[in-house]
Each structure stands twice: as C-alpha cells, then as structure tokens.
Amino acid sequence: MSNSNEKLVEVCHLKKYFKVSKGLLHAVDDVSFYINRGETLGLVGESGCGKSTTGRTLIRLLEADGGEVNFHGENVLSLDKKQMKKFRENVQMVFQDPYSCLNPRLSVFDLIAEPLTNMDEYKRDKKKLDARVRELMDVVGLSRRLINVYPHELDGGRRQRVGIARALSVNPEFIVLDEPVSALDVCIQAQIINLLKRLQQELNLTYLFISHDLSVVKHISNRIGVMYLGKIVELSDYQTIFAAPRHPYTKALLSAIPIPKVGIDREQIILNGDVPSPVNLPGGCRFAGRCPYVTERCRQEEPKLRPVGEGQFVACHLAEDENK
C-alpha cells in the first residue's frame, strides 16, 4: 500500500453524456476524485452506474463533455495529438473481457509486441523486441512455450495475463483496470489480483480498479469510491468503507457480500423500487426512490459529496445531520 501524498491523477467535475432519442443520458455527472502515486482507487457500483465510462473518459477513449483530468498537473482533456501520444505511453488500460480485446489472428508474441512496434527503438532492433516480449511474459507469469499460440488456445486467466503484458509493454505509470477479473473463475481471480499487487509494488504503478464486486475491490484498493447513477455517493479508505459505511447504498452493497463462515448471518438490506432513468433523472437525491431512510428533504434537495470524517466523504443528508 502506498504512503505517497503526491496526486498523480486528479479528476475535477468530470462529465460525460450520450445523446439518445429521448434526450441526454447522464453517464458521468460531475465526478471528482484523486489518486495518489502508487495507490489503488477502487470504483464500485451496479452495472450502468457509469464507472467504466468514467475510466474510459479519464484516459480519453471517450471525449468528456466537461470538467478536467489532471495528470502530473496537466489537463489531459486539452492535449493535442502529439501530446496524447506521449500521454498514451504513461497511461494504459486492461479491459474486462480478455478474449474480445485481443486480435484472434495474432499470436501471443505479436499481441505483446504490437504496442512496442510504435516505438523507434524496437522498430530498428528485432532482437531487442524479441527479448522485451519474452521479458514481459516472464513478468506476468506466462510460460515462454506459449509465445506462438493464439488467444483461442488460452484459458481466460492466461488471456488476461497477455492483456496485462500489453499494458506494461510501454512502461506506464497509471493503469485503468476495467473489471479485469469479473470474467474469470474465483481461483483465477485470486491469481490475477495477486499478480496486479506484485506488479504495483515492483513497478510503482498506480491503479484505478473498476468493479461491481466490493469483496474483490477490498483486496487491492487503498481507497474506494461508490458510484450510483453517474455520481460518487461515498469515498473513503477501504477499512472505513467496510467498518463504518455512511451512505445507505453502500450499506446495501456490503450487506449482499456472502460471509464465508458457516453459522454467521448478516442482515441483508433489500432495496425496493426501480433505478431511475439516467435520461430522465428525478429532482433531489438520485437514490431517494430506493432509500429506506428517505425524507422530504431528500426528494427536494440533491446532496453534495461532503466530508463526514477524516478522509471520508458522503453525499447523503442523513450522514451530514449525524455528523453535526
């Protein structure tokens, strides 16, 4: 776990909307957070809450509709094509489905070598390229006997190791991990999580780890942000999130995590009502229609993400009142 207080990535009021037939879909709506050098920020929430869109907009795979993304203090959203090429070397992404993001016509060697062939030092020196590919295979735990096989010949865990090797090939500082283990078996998930933690320590990497599973995020994150309908509703270190959650939505998510011990029960919080449409958002708190503690103020006034403790931020009127 990192002790650095240097903000490598700082996201300020990020917005991303999509035009649909009925209006604008508010995928990411005024999201702000930072990630210190060498740490992992986990971003969790239900499917459709905007967490993956946040990650893709942050590195400009999608163009933002507002806000700033500062990397080393420079606004990424204002970079030109030449500057973006340099930025791409420092920032990479590992995708959710390792099969769909790998070209089935390329071998493992070609897949890992592909990013390197855009760099002059490897274009001119094929021996250096070959050595670098083999080195990356060793780093991510891929046997060299697999160097000439194709994606369909690999299992999910090995395919994801190829994806990680591709991301590491250009020596990035920051990696967005978009649900990197959700398509894998539980035992393989643990192997990939341990690999990512080891790589972070050895290479001083910084992660944004996106997932719908709080129990997975707990094992890799320094801090955790909980998203609901395009907004962060709670942000804190992982210990506080699990020991003393303050937002009703966070409490509901935690109550759904299975306890791996016989005879121990946990009261599960069942959320009634439907998730509002991100195209036709209600006034006030977006969670009001499903919250068991809703008040009239919640329906009228949208809560802001405010500090309620040391390092803990919550967008909830009830949490604010309790903190007074």
N, C-alpha and C positions, 0 to 999 in steps of 0.2 A: 504494500500500500504506500502511496506517495505522501510525502510530507511537504512537498513543494507548494508555495503560495503564489507561484507565477502563473498568471492566467494565460494559457496558450490559446484557448478559443473562448470568445465572448459573443454571445448571441443577444441582440437587443431588439425587442419588439418585432420579431420576425413574423411575416405574414405570407401565406400562400393560399390563393383562391383559385378555383376552377370554374369556368363558365359551363353551365348546364342549361337544359331547355327551360327550367323553371327559375333560373337566376344564378346566383353565385354560391358555390359550395365552399364553406369556410373550413378548409382542411387544417390550416395552421393559422391561428388568430391571436396575434400579439403575444408571442412566446419569448421569454428571456431566461437565460441561464449562462453559466460559465463553466469551463472545465480547466482545472489546473494541470500543468505539465506533469506527466507521469501518473495521472489518476484515471479512474474509470467512472464515468457518469452513466448510470443505468436509466433508461427511459422506458416506462411500462404503461400499459393501458389496454383496453379492449381493442379488438380489430375495428379499424375505421376511425380511431381517435386522433390520427394524424402523426403518430410517432415516426413511421417510416418516411412520410412526406417531409417531416422536419429534418431527418438525416439527409435526405436527397437534396433538399433545398439548401441546407447548410453548405454542401460542397458543390453546389450549382449544377447538379444533374437536372434539377428543376430550377427555373428562374423565379426568384422571390418577387412578391408584389409590394413589399415594404419591409422596413427595418434594416438592421446591419448585422453582418457576421464578421467579427474582427479576429484575424489570425496573426499572431505576433503584432497586434495593434493596428494592422492594416485591414481596411474594409474589403473583404473578398468580393462583395457584390459590385464593386466599381472597377475591378481589374479588367484590362483588355486581353485579347487573345494571347499575346506573347507572355504577359504576366500570369495568365491562367495556366500556361504550360508549366511554368516553374512551380506554381501552386499545386498542380496535379502530382508532382514528384514528392511533395511533402504530405499530401493527404490522399488516402486510398479508401476503398470500401470493400467489404466482404458481404456478399448477398445471401439471402435466405435459402434459396434452392441451388445447391452446388451443381446440379445437373443442367438446369435451364440456362445458367450463366456461362457455361463452358462450351466452346465450339466443338461439336461432336466429330468434326473432321480433323481435329488437331490432336497430336499425341501429347502426353504429359510434358515431354521436353518442349514442344512447340508452344504449349499453353503458358508455361512458366517463362519461356524465352521471349514471348511476344511483346511484353512491355519493355524489355531490355533492348529490343531491336530499334527502338526510337531514340536510343542514346548513342552518340557518336563513338564512345569508347568500345562498345560491344559490336557496332556495325563493322568496325575495322578489324576486330580481333575475334575470330571464331573460337579459338582455343579458350580465350577469356570468357566468352559467352557460355561455352560448354561447362567450364569449371564453376561459373556462377550458378548455373542451373542445378548442377549436382550439389553444390553447397546449400542451396535453398531447400532441396529435397531432404538433405540431412537435418537442416534446422527444424523443419516441420514434421519430421519423423516418417518420411516416405522412403521406402526401400528403393535403391537405385535400379533394381531389376524391373521396376515399373516405368522406367523412363520412356519406353517406346509403346506403351499401351494407350488405349483411348478411353474417354470418360465412361462409356457404357460397360467397360470391363472392370470398373472400380465400384466399390460399395460407397455409400453416402459419406462415411467418415473420411475415406481417402480422397474423394472428390472435394470435400471441404478443405482438406489439407492442401490440395492443389490451388484452390481459391486463395487460401491464406498465403501460400508461397508467391503467387502472382502479386498480391498486395504488398508483400515485403520486398519484392524484387528491386524497387527503386528507392529503398531506404526511407520510408515515410516517417514523419513524426507523429501523425494523427491518423487513426483508422476508425471509420464508422462501421460498426458490426450490426447489420440489419437482420435480426433473428437468426444468427449463424448456426444455432443448434436445434431449432424448432422442428426441422425435418428429419432429425436423427433419433436413433434408439437411445434410451436413457443411459446405458453404459457407454455408448459412443459420445453422448453429450458430455459426460464427465471427462473423457479423454480430451475433447476439444477445448473445454473450459480450462483444464489444467495446462494444455499447450498454450493457450492465449495468456494465461497468467505468467507462465515461464517466459514467454517471449517479451511480455511487458517489462519484466524485471531485467532481462538480459539486454534488451534494446532500448530501454527507457521510452516505451511507446505510451501514447495517450489514446484512450478509447472512448467512444460513445457507443454503449451497448444497448441496442433496442430489442425489447422482448415483450411478450404478453404474459410471461411467467415470472412472478415475483420470487418464487423459490429458486429459480435459476439465477436471476439477477443478484440475489443475495450473496452468492458465492464469488462474485467477481467485482462488484461495484464498491467504490468508496462512498458515493452519494447516489441517491435515487430520486428521480423526478417522476411523478404520477400524472399522466395526461388523461383528460376527459373532453371529448368533443372540441379538439383543437386548442385546448388551453392546459397549462400546467396547474394542477389544483393542490399539489403538495410537493415540497422539495426539501430533502434533509439527508443527513448521513444514514447509512443503511441500518445502523444499530438503533437509531431513534425511530426510523420508519417502522421497524418490526416491534420495538418495545413500547412505543407510545405514539401511535398514529393519531392525527388530529382531524383529518377530513373523513366524513362518512363513507366516501367512495373508497378511500384507502383501506378503511376498516373492513369493508365488504370484500375487497380483493384478498386481504390477508385471511379472512375467515374461510375462504374457499381453498386454501392450501391444505392438502392432506397431511395429517400427522403420522409419521412412520413409526408409531408405537401402539401396540395393542392395549386396549382398555382406556385410552386417553381420548376424550371427546372435546370438541370445540364447537361452541355455538356458531352456526353458520348464519350469516346475515343475508336474507333473501331480498333482493331489490325488486320491488313491484313497479309497474308502469313500463313505458317504452322509451328508448333512447330518442330524443328529439331529432328532427331532421337538420343536418348541417346546412341545408339550404334555407330553411325557414326556422331560424333559431328563436326560442322564447325570450321574453324580457327577464331581467333578473338573473339568478343563478341558473346555469345550464343543467345542474343536477337536481334542481328543485322538484321536478316531477317524479323522481325516484327516491328522494331522500326521506328516510323515516322521521327526521327531526325538523322538517321544513316549517318555516314561519312565514308570515305575510311579508316581512322584510326581504326574505329570500326570493320571493316571487317578483318583487318590485325593483330591487337594487342588486346589481351584479357585484359580487365580492372581488376584491383585488388580492393579488398574491402579496401577503404581508408577513413580516417576521413575528413569530409567536414564541420563540425561544431561541437559544443560541444555535445559529446555523439552521433553524427550522422555519420554513415558510409555508403558509397555508392560505388558500383562497376560500374562506368559509366565515360567515358572520358569527356562527356559534363559537368557533375557535377564537375569534377576536374577543368576543364577550367574556369567554372563560379566562382569557389572558389578562383582562383588565384588573 
